[in-house]
Amino acid sequence: VEEAVSVGDLVRLFSFRQGEADLLEITLASDSPVAGQRVGAQNWPEDTALVAIVRGDRVIAPTADDPLEVGDELIFVASPRQESALQQMLGHS
C-alpha cells in the first residue's frame, strides 16, 4: 500500500553508502517558514547539502541568491540524523 505524500513532507528517495547519506525531497508548502527567502539566508543543518531546486520544468543548481518559492521541489543529500531538523526547518510552520 503506497502512502500519500503531501506538500511539506520530507521524502527519502535513495540511500547512499549503506545508509550513511540519503537523497531527500520536499515540496515547499505555502506556509513553509523559508518560502520567499534566499537559499543563502538559510542556516542549513550540518551534513546537509541542497543539490537542486526543481521549479516547473526547470532544474536549478542552487546559488546563494536563488529564491525558495512555494511549490519548489528541493533535493538534498543529507545525513539521516539531520532529517528531522530539515523537516522542522522546511515543513509546515
C-alpha positions, -999 to +999 in steps of 0.1 A: +000+000+000+015+033-011+013+061+014+001+095+002+028+122+004+017+157+009+034+190+002+057+199+031+066+162+038+103+152+036+106+121+014+136+097+013+143+089-023+175+069-021+202+059+004+240+061-003+269+042+014+248+017+034+226+045+047+253+070+057+236+096+035+202+100+019+188+117-011+158+136+002+130+157-014+105+182+000+080+203-019+077+238-002+042+244+012+027+279+012+032+280+050+068+269+049+089+293+070+116+295+043+092+303+014+101+336-002+137+336+013+170+332-004+190+299-004+220+318+011+199+332+040+193+297+054+212+281+082+211+245+068+216+217+093+252+203+095+259+175+070+231+187+046+235+199+011+208+214-012+218+200-046+189+210-068+157+230-070+130+217-094+107+245-104+081+237-130+101+221-159+134+237-148+162+221-127+182+248-109+217+243-094+211+265-064+232+295-056+230+317-025+209+343-044+182+319-056+148+324-040+129+295-024+094+296-038+062+279-028+059+247-049+096+242-054+109+207-050+141+209-030+165+180-034+191+174-007+218+149+002+219+147+039+229+126+069+200+105+081+204+121+116+196+155+101+162+145+085+141+157+114+159+190+116+154+195+079+117+186+082+112+211+110+131+238+091+112+234+058+079+218+066+046+234+077+050+263+100 
